[in-house]
Amino acid sequence: LPFIDQLLAEGLQSYLAVPLIASGRFLGGIAIGSCGPTSVDARQEMFVKEVADQIAIALQQAWLFEQEKDQRKLADALRDTAVSLTVASSTEEIYHAVMANAGRICPHDMRAVLRLDENGAYVAYVDGALPPQVKQEMRQAALPAELHQKLSQLLANGETIILPDADAVRRLIPVEALLWIRSAIIVPVIVQPDKMVGALALASQQPDS
């Protein structure tokens, strides 16, 4: 390993690495080393292994807690969305209810609803941390024909589009007004088997969001 070579060059004389494993799952590892003449003995190895076991259990419990919290958050968002949809009296209210609750699960700076059909694509709804003028300009704005074609092809099979960084965003969405986007997720809206009518999009100024 490159870092081992570097440590050896700096005088490392003994080294012990122990994996972090909980319920048969590899979580990482911990390591100790020395630049002195002493080597790692059996007692030290046993101690490090015991510490590693305790760390692995603590990490697993923390991750399980986070997973349970995420599941509760998702359930709450789905429940609130269902309630909001039952009282919504306009298309705008439906869009807002769905996208606002989606934002509780996926952090974002902009949320939008895209309508797609054989004639083209346009932004039906947009909200988030955008200047009012930008929001107004984007509403009902027609998407470039090339972008419409790309989105239709990618979403046709019902799969979600994940754009983890600015380069991925630029390749799919070469729109000057959206150069600030560093990551995005686009989910197709399918109302009948194999019939896509649009997409929900969440975008962020941070990569890997």
ZIZICOR-V750284 format. One record per residue. N is the residue number from 1. RES is the residue in one letter. SS is DSSP state (alpha for helix, beta for strand, coil for the rest). BURIAL is b if it has 16 or more other C-alpha atoms within 10 Angstrom, else e. D_LAST is the distance of its C-alpha to the last C-alpha in whole Angstrom. Layout:
# ZIZICOR-V750284
n->N res->RES ss->SS burial->BURIAL d_last->D_LAST
n->N res->RES ss->SS burial->BURIAL d_last->D_LAST
This chain:
# ZIZICOR-V750284
n->1 res->L ss->coil burial->e d_last->31
n->2 res->P ss->alpha burial->e d_last->30
n->3 res->F ss->alpha burial->e d_last->30
n->4 res->I ss->alpha burial->e d_last->33
n->5 res->D ss->alpha burial->e d_last->35
n->6 res->Q ss->alpha burial->e d_last->34
n->7 res->L ss->alpha burial->e d_last->35
n->8 res->L ss->alpha burial->e d_last->38
n->9 res->A ss->alpha burial->e d_last->39
n->10 res->E ss->coil burial->e d_last->38
n->11 res->G ss->coil burial->e d_last->41
n->12 res->L ss->coil burial->b d_last->39
n->13 res->Q ss->coil burial->b d_last->42
n->14 res->S ss->beta burial->e d_last->40
n->15 res->Y ss->beta burial->e d_last->37
n->16 res->L ss->beta burial->e d_last->36
n->17 res->A ss->beta burial->e d_last->33
n->18 res->V ss->beta burial->b d_last->32
n->19 res->P ss->beta burial->e d_last->29
n->20 res->L ss->beta burial->b d_last->27
n->21 res->I ss->beta burial->b d_last->28
n->22 res->A ss->beta burial->b d_last->28
n->23 res->S ss->coil burial->e d_last->29
n->24 res->G ss->coil burial->e d_last->29
n->25 res->R ss->beta burial->e d_last->26
n->26 res->F ss->beta burial->e d_last->25
n->27 res->L ss->beta burial->e d_last->23
n->28 res->G ss->beta burial->e d_last->23
n->29 res->G ss->beta burial->e d_last->26
n->30 res->I ss->beta burial->e d_last->28
n->31 res->A ss->beta burial->e d_last->31
n->32 res->I ss->beta burial->e d_last->34
n->33 res->G ss->beta burial->e d_last->36
n->34 res->S ss->beta burial->e d_last->39
n->35 res->C ss->coil burial->e d_last->41
n->36 res->G ss->coil burial->e d_last->44
n->37 res->P ss->coil burial->e d_last->47
n->38 res->T ss->coil burial->e d_last->46
n->39 res->S ss->coil burial->e d_last->45
n->40 res->V ss->coil burial->e d_last->42
n->41 res->D ss->coil burial->e d_last->45
n->42 res->A ss->alpha burial->e d_last->45
n->43 res->R ss->alpha burial->e d_last->44
n->44 res->Q ss->alpha burial->e d_last->41
n->45 res->E ss->alpha burial->e d_last->40
n->46 res->M ss->alpha burial->e d_last->40
n->47 res->F ss->alpha burial->e d_last->39
n->48 res->V ss->alpha burial->b d_last->36
n->49 res->K ss->alpha burial->b d_last->35
n->50 res->E ss->alpha burial->e d_last->36
n->51 res->V ss->alpha burial->e d_last->33
n->52 res->A ss->alpha burial->b d_last->31
n->53 res->D ss->alpha burial->b d_last->32
n->54 res->Q ss->alpha burial->e d_last->31
n->55 res->I ss->alpha burial->b d_last->28
n->56 res->A ss->alpha burial->b d_last->27
n->57 res->I ss->alpha burial->b d_last->28
n->58 res->A ss->alpha burial->e d_last->26
n->59 res->L ss->alpha burial->b d_last->23
n->60 res->Q ss->alpha burial->b d_last->23
n->61 res->Q ss->alpha burial->e d_last->24
n->62 res->A ss->alpha burial->e d_last->21
n->63 res->W ss->alpha burial->e d_last->19
n->64 res->L ss->alpha burial->e d_last->21
n->65 res->F ss->alpha burial->e d_last->21
n->66 res->E ss->alpha burial->e d_last->17
n->67 res->Q ss->alpha burial->e d_last->17
n->68 res->E ss->alpha burial->e d_last->20
n->69 res->K ss->alpha burial->e d_last->18
n->70 res->D ss->alpha burial->e d_last->15
n->71 res->Q ss->alpha burial->e d_last->18
n->72 res->R ss->alpha burial->e d_last->20
n->73 res->K ss->alpha burial->e d_last->17
n->74 res->L ss->alpha burial->b d_last->17
n->75 res->A ss->alpha burial->e d_last->20
n->76 res->D ss->alpha burial->e d_last->21
n->77 res->A ss->alpha burial->b d_last->18
n->78 res->L ss->alpha burial->b d_last->20
n->79 res->R ss->alpha burial->e d_last->24
n->80 res->D ss->alpha burial->e d_last->23
n->81 res->T ss->alpha burial->b d_last->22
n->82 res->A ss->alpha burial->e d_last->25
n->83 res->V ss->alpha burial->e d_last->27
n->84 res->S ss->alpha burial->b d_last->26
n->85 res->L ss->alpha burial->b d_last->27
n->86 res->T ss->alpha burial->e d_last->30
n->87 res->V ss->alpha burial->e d_last->31
n->88 res->A ss->coil burial->e d_last->29
n->89 res->S ss->coil burial->e d_last->32
n->90 res->S ss->coil burial->e d_last->30
n->91 res->T ss->alpha burial->e d_last->28
n->92 res->E ss->alpha burial->e d_last->26
n->93 res->E ss->alpha burial->e d_last->26
n->94 res->I ss->alpha burial->b d_last->25
n->95 res->Y ss->alpha burial->b d_last->22
n->96 res->H ss->alpha burial->b d_last->21
n->97 res->A ss->alpha burial->b d_last->21
n->98 res->V ss->alpha burial->b d_last->19
n->99 res->M ss->alpha burial->b d_last->16
n->100 res->A ss->alpha burial->b d_last->16
n->101 res->N ss->alpha burial->b d_last->16
n->102 res->A ss->alpha burial->b d_last->13
n->103 res->G ss->alpha burial->b d_last->11
n->104 res->R ss->alpha burial->e d_last->13
n->105 res->I ss->alpha burial->b d_last->11
n->106 res->C ss->coil burial->e d_last->8
n->107 res->P ss->coil burial->e d_last->7
n->108 res->H ss->coil burial->b d_last->7
n->109 res->D ss->coil burial->b d_last->10
n->110 res->M ss->beta burial->b d_last->12
n->111 res->R ss->beta burial->b d_last->13
n->112 res->A ss->beta burial->b d_last->16
n->113 res->V ss->beta burial->b d_last->19
n->114 res->L ss->beta burial->b d_last->20
n->115 res->R ss->beta burial->b d_last->24
n->116 res->L ss->beta burial->b d_last->25
n->117 res->D ss->beta burial->e d_last->29
n->118 res->E ss->coil burial->e d_last->31
n->119 res->N ss->coil burial->e d_last->32
n->120 res->G ss->beta burial->b d_last->28
n->121 res->A ss->beta burial->b d_last->25
n->122 res->Y ss->beta burial->b d_last->24
n->123 res->V ss->beta burial->b d_last->22
n->124 res->A ss->beta burial->b d_last->23
n->125 res->Y ss->beta burial->b d_last->21
n->126 res->V ss->beta burial->b d_last->19
n->127 res->D ss->beta burial->b d_last->17
n->128 res->G ss->beta burial->b d_last->15
n->129 res->A ss->coil burial->e d_last->15
n->130 res->L ss->coil burial->e d_last->17
n->131 res->P ss->coil burial->e d_last->21
n->132 res->P ss->alpha burial->e d_last->24
n->133 res->Q ss->alpha burial->e d_last->25
n->134 res->V ss->alpha burial->e d_last->22
n->135 res->K ss->alpha burial->b d_last->21
n->136 res->Q ss->alpha burial->e d_last->25
n->137 res->E ss->alpha burial->e d_last->25
n->138 res->M ss->alpha burial->b d_last->22
n->139 res->R ss->coil burial->b d_last->24
n->140 res->Q ss->coil burial->b d_last->26
n->141 res->A ss->coil burial->e d_last->25
n->142 res->A ss->beta burial->e d_last->26
n->143 res->L ss->coil burial->b d_last->24
n->144 res->P ss->coil burial->e d_last->25
n->145 res->A ss->alpha burial->e d_last->27
n->146 res->E ss->alpha burial->e d_last->26
n->147 res->L ss->alpha burial->b d_last->22
n->148 res->H ss->alpha burial->b d_last->24
n->149 res->Q ss->alpha burial->e d_last->25
n->150 res->K ss->alpha burial->e d_last->22
n->151 res->L ss->alpha burial->b d_last->20
n->152 res->S ss->alpha burial->b d_last->23
n->153 res->Q ss->alpha burial->e d_last->24
n->154 res->L ss->alpha burial->e d_last->21
n->155 res->L ss->alpha burial->b d_last->20
n->156 res->A ss->coil burial->e d_last->24
n->157 res->N ss->coil burial->e d_last->24
n->158 res->G ss->coil burial->e d_last->21
n->159 res->E ss->coil burial->e d_last->18
n->160 res->T ss->coil burial->b d_last->15
n->161 res->I ss->beta burial->e d_last->13
n->162 res->I ss->beta burial->b d_last->10
n->163 res->L ss->beta burial->b d_last->9
n->164 res->P ss->coil burial->b d_last->7
n->165 res->D ss->coil burial->b d_last->9
n->166 res->A ss->alpha burial->b d_last->11
n->167 res->D ss->alpha burial->e d_last->14
n->168 res->A ss->alpha burial->e d_last->13
n->169 res->V ss->alpha burial->b d_last->13
n->170 res->R ss->alpha burial->b d_last->16
n->171 res->R ss->alpha burial->e d_last->18
n->172 res->L ss->alpha burial->e d_last->17
n->173 res->I ss->coil burial->b d_last->17
n->174 res->P ss->coil burial->e d_last->20
n->175 res->V ss->coil burial->e d_last->20
n->176 res->E ss->alpha burial->e d_last->21
n->177 res->A ss->alpha burial->e d_last->20
n->178 res->L ss->alpha burial->e d_last->16
n->179 res->L ss->coil burial->e d_last->16
n->180 res->W ss->coil burial->e d_last->14
n->181 res->I ss->coil burial->b d_last->11
n->182 res->R ss->coil burial->b d_last->9
n->183 res->S ss->beta burial->b d_last->6
n->184 res->A ss->beta burial->b d_last->7
n->185 res->I ss->beta burial->b d_last->9
n->186 res->I ss->beta burial->b d_last->13
n->187 res->V ss->beta burial->b d_last->15
n->188 res->P ss->beta burial->b d_last->19
n->189 res->V ss->beta burial->b d_last->21
n->190 res->I ss->beta burial->e d_last->24
n->191 res->V ss->beta burial->e d_last->27
n->192 res->Q ss->beta burial->e d_last->30
n->193 res->P ss->coil burial->e d_last->30
n->194 res->D ss->coil burial->e d_last->29
n->195 res->K ss->beta burial->e d_last->29
n->196 res->M ss->beta burial->b d_last->25
n->197 res->V ss->beta burial->b d_last->26
n->198 res->G ss->beta burial->b d_last->22
n->199 res->A ss->beta burial->b d_last->18
n->200 res->L ss->beta burial->b d_last->16
n->201 res->A ss->beta burial->b d_last->13
n->202 res->L ss->beta burial->b d_last->10
n->203 res->A ss->beta burial->b d_last->8
n->204 res->S ss->beta burial->b d_last->7
n->205 res->Q ss->coil burial->b d_last->8
n->206 res->Q ss->coil burial->b d_last->6
n->207 res->P ss->coil burial->e d_last->5
n->208 res->D ss->coil burial->e d_last->4
n->209 res->S ss->coil burial->b d_last->0
